């Protein structure tokens, strides 16, 4: 007789509840650790301090997180997940009009940047602290986002909608512009998400339109 391992063999849903609790605890650790990294810097923050900040005993902490580096890596993963989902699940890649595609990208990435401003700032500050294999995985995901924008720009250039000399350079410049709020939000507190979207769209479209 084959032993059931799915939820069908778990009528009370204990496995799902355990998984849900694990994810909830891990997210709590990531949030508290990220705040600590922002305040003290990654190198000066210890697992013992993360344990105190989360209220989770350090012995139990290692059940959810292998080490400090994994925390930093998972924070960056948490940032890139909604960015990639914007393209892959948000319907942008299926849109035919490159102008509307780019507008949708700007709107979506401004919203993500507004909500994940601390994670983006941490990425720019501390990504160098990751080991080469983990940094490579993060940079690959960053490159995927840039590549999607580059494809939209190239399609727009072929159709005569965009006047761009170098689509790769322009795609990277757009990503940097869309990170502006996260990098300088200390001096941009008065800008709402809606106002930022309006200004970003106006400036970026002015830069690329034929």
C-alpha positions, 0 to 999 in steps of 0.5 A: 500500500502506497503511503499518502503524502499529499493533503488527501492523506492529511485530513486535518491539514496539519502539513499545510498549517505547518508550512503556513506557520513556517512561512509566517515565521520566516517572513517575520525573521526577514522583516526584523532582520532587514530593519536591523541591516538597514540600521546597523549594516549587514556586517555589524548585525549578528544572528543573536541580535536578529534572535532578540529582535524577532523574539525567537530563541536563537536555537529555534531561529536556525530551524527557519534560517540557515545563516545570516547570508540566507536572510539577505538572499531571501530579502532580495528574492522577496523583492524580485518575485513581484517584479518578475510576476508583473511581467509573467503573470500580469499580462504585460508580455501578451500586450501587443502595443509596446507603448502600452506595455511600457506604460504598464511596466512603469506603473507596476514597477513604481508601485513595487518600488514604493512598497519595497523601498527599503528592500531596494535600498538594501539591495544597492547597499548590501548585495556585495555581501553575498557570496558569488553563487548567491549574488549571481542568482540575484543578478540573473533575476535583475537581468531578467527584469531588464531583459523584459524591458529591453524586449519591449523597447526593441519591439517599439523601435522596430515599429517606429514608436520609439526612437532609441539608439541603444535599447540595453542602455535605455532599459538599464537607465529606466530601471535606475530611474524607477529606483529613484524613490527608494534611493532618495525617499528621505528627500521625496516624502511629499510624493504620493505613489500616484504622483510618482507614477505620473512623473515617471511615466511622463519623463520616461515616455518623453525619453523614448518616444519617436 
